């Protein structure tokens, strides 16, 4: 029996995803999650065949959740289902290891078609995605950061000093400095400002949600 995790904080859209999943996996054990934290707990609780992930939830607003889940569960296929349909977002999801990108604006027939293709082991992206070498290099750098380094980079982006980051993360200031040095090296930057500019590529603007 397939086990599918659906992570989306909109109950109506979760319901639509459940319908689509049940058409493709009639006997599926569907686990619903309203946050990335709940989705992570569900993935830890037992093997899953697929995780459907919204980029915008209570504890997530961008591509960081995709990076963290791919890092923690490398064998788990993750398909992004999002209202953020810009080409750069689709390219980023593909580059960061998503198995597919399904826009929330598509109808249920297209959604079932996408899930069927993914079930059969293929990738599915709604638009033709052409990744430039710059795109690939940038997201490879971001993907090389550990979850702790991404959290520190996020705190740096909020303007926090090393001492404040150390207090927030309950680690020593020396450890923060070591992480920041590693972040600079991995991102090929020489300043906090440059690192923040790279980190902004993980942000995703939230457009108006379209009906299913």
LINURQUI-V517352 format. One record per residue. N is the residue number from 1. RES is the residue in three letters. PSI is psi in radians with two decimals (999 if undefined). Layout:
BEGIN
N|RES|PSI, N|RES|PSI
END
This chain:
BEGIN
1|UNK|2.27, 2|UNK|2.54, 3|UNK|2.06, 4|UNK|2.28, 5|UNK|2.22, 6|UNK|2.00, 7|UNK|1.80, 8|UNK|2.38, 9|UNK|0.17, 10|UNK|1.90, 11|UNK|-0.72, 12|UNK|-0.72, 13|UNK|-0.59, 14|UNK|-0.67, 15|UNK|-0.73, 16|UNK|-0.71, 17|UNK|-0.68, 18|UNK|-0.74, 19|UNK|-0.78, 20|UNK|-0.74, 21|UNK|-0.75, 22|UNK|-0.49, 23|UNK|-0.59, 24|UNK|-0.64, 25|UNK|1.44, 26|UNK|-0.56, 27|UNK|0.32, 28|UNK|2.52, 29|UNK|1.87, 30|UNK|2.19, 31|UNK|2.13, 32|UNK|2.42, 33|UNK|2.45, 34|UNK|-0.18, 35|UNK|2.87, 36|UNK|-0.65, 37|UNK|-0.77, 38|UNK|-0.68, 39|UNK|-0.68, 40|UNK|-0.76, 41|UNK|-0.73, 42|UNK|-0.68, 43|UNK|-0.60, 44|UNK|-0.59, 45|UNK|-0.46, 46|UNK|2.81, 47|UNK|2.43, 48|UNK|2.64, 49|UNK|-0.37, 50|UNK|2.52, 51|UNK|2.11, 52|UNK|2.12, 53|UNK|2.15, 54|UNK|2.46, 55|UNK|-0.32, 56|UNK|1.81, 57|UNK|-3.09, 58|UNK|-0.62, 59|UNK|0.40, 60|UNK|2.39, 61|UNK|1.10, 62|UNK|-2.78, 63|UNK|-0.10, 64|UNK|-0.67, 65|UNK|-0.73, 66|UNK|-0.80, 67|UNK|-0.81, 68|UNK|-0.76, 69|UNK|-0.68, 70|UNK|-0.59, 71|UNK|-0.76, 72|UNK|-0.54, 73|UNK|1.23, 74|UNK|-0.42, 75|UNK|-0.12, 76|UNK|2.04, 77|UNK|2.28, 78|UNK|2.18, 79|UNK|2.18, 80|UNK|2.26, 81|UNK|1.88, 82|UNK|2.70, 83|UNK|-0.16, 84|UNK|1.68, 85|UNK|0.20, 86|UNK|2.62, 87|UNK|-0.66, 88|UNK|-0.55, 89|UNK|-0.75, 90|UNK|-0.78, 91|UNK|-0.72, 92|UNK|-0.78, 93|UNK|-0.72, 94|UNK|-0.79, 95|UNK|-0.56, 96|UNK|0.13, 97|UNK|0.19, 98|UNK|2.59, 99|UNK|-0.18, 100|UNK|2.91, 101|UNK|2.00, 102|UNK|2.00, 103|UNK|2.52, 104|UNK|-0.25, 105|UNK|-0.18, 106|UNK|2.76, 107|UNK|3.03, 108|UNK|-0.57, 109|UNK|-0.78, 110|UNK|-0.67, 111|UNK|-0.73, 112|UNK|-0.67, 113|UNK|-0.77, 114|UNK|-0.80, 115|UNK|-0.63, 116|UNK|-0.76, 117|UNK|-0.71, 118|UNK|-0.71, 119|UNK|-0.63, 120|UNK|0.11, 121|UNK|0.09, 122|UNK|2.92, 123|UNK|2.76, 124|UNK|2.08, 125|UNK|2.33, 126|UNK|-0.53, 127|UNK|2.80, 128|UNK|2.11, 129|UNK|2.05, 130|UNK|1.92, 131|UNK|2.24, 132|UNK|2.84, 133|UNK|-0.61, 134|UNK|-0.75, 135|UNK|-0.89, 136|UNK|-0.79, 137|UNK|-0.75, 138|UNK|-0.86, 139|UNK|-0.44, 140|UNK|-0.72, 141|UNK|-0.81, 142|UNK|-0.66, 143|UNK|-0.38, 144|UNK|-0.25, 145|UNK|2.50, 146|UNK|2.85, 147|UNK|-0.68, 148|UNK|-0.72, 149|UNK|-0.64, 150|UNK|-0.63, 151|UNK|-0.74, 152|UNK|-0.73, 153|UNK|-0.67, 154|UNK|-0.72, 155|UNK|-0.64, 156|UNK|-0.71, 157|UNK|-0.44, 158|UNK|0.01, 159|UNK|0.20, 160|UNK|2.54, 161|UNK|2.89, 162|UNK|-0.70, 163|UNK|-0.71, 164|UNK|-0.69, 165|UNK|-0.74, 166|UNK|-0.74, 167|UNK|-0.76, 168|UNK|-0.70, 169|UNK|-0.06, 170|UNK|0.81, 171|UNK|2.99, 172|UNK|2.75, 173|UNK|-0.57, 174|UNK|-0.66, 175|UNK|-0.69, 176|UNK|-0.81, 177|UNK|-0.72, 178|UNK|-0.72, 179|UNK|-0.75, 180|UNK|-0.67, 181|UNK|-0.74, 182|UNK|-0.67, 183|UNK|-0.82, 184|UNK|-0.77, 185|UNK|-0.79, 186|UNK|-0.63, 187|UNK|-0.11, 188|UNK|0.87, 189|UNK|2.93, 190|UNK|0.07, 191|UNK|2.82, 192|UNK|-0.66, 193|UNK|-0.79, 194|UNK|-0.69, 195|UNK|-0.72, 196|UNK|-0.70, 197|UNK|-0.67, 198|UNK|-0.74, 199|UNK|-0.53, 200|UNK|-0.33, 201|UNK|-0.27, 202|UNK|-0.17, 203|UNK|2.52, 204|UNK|2.11, 205|UNK|2.50, 206|UNK|1.90, 207|UNK|3.08, 208|UNK|2.32, 209|UNK|2.26, 210|UNK|2.71, 211|UNK|2.65, 212|UNK|999
END
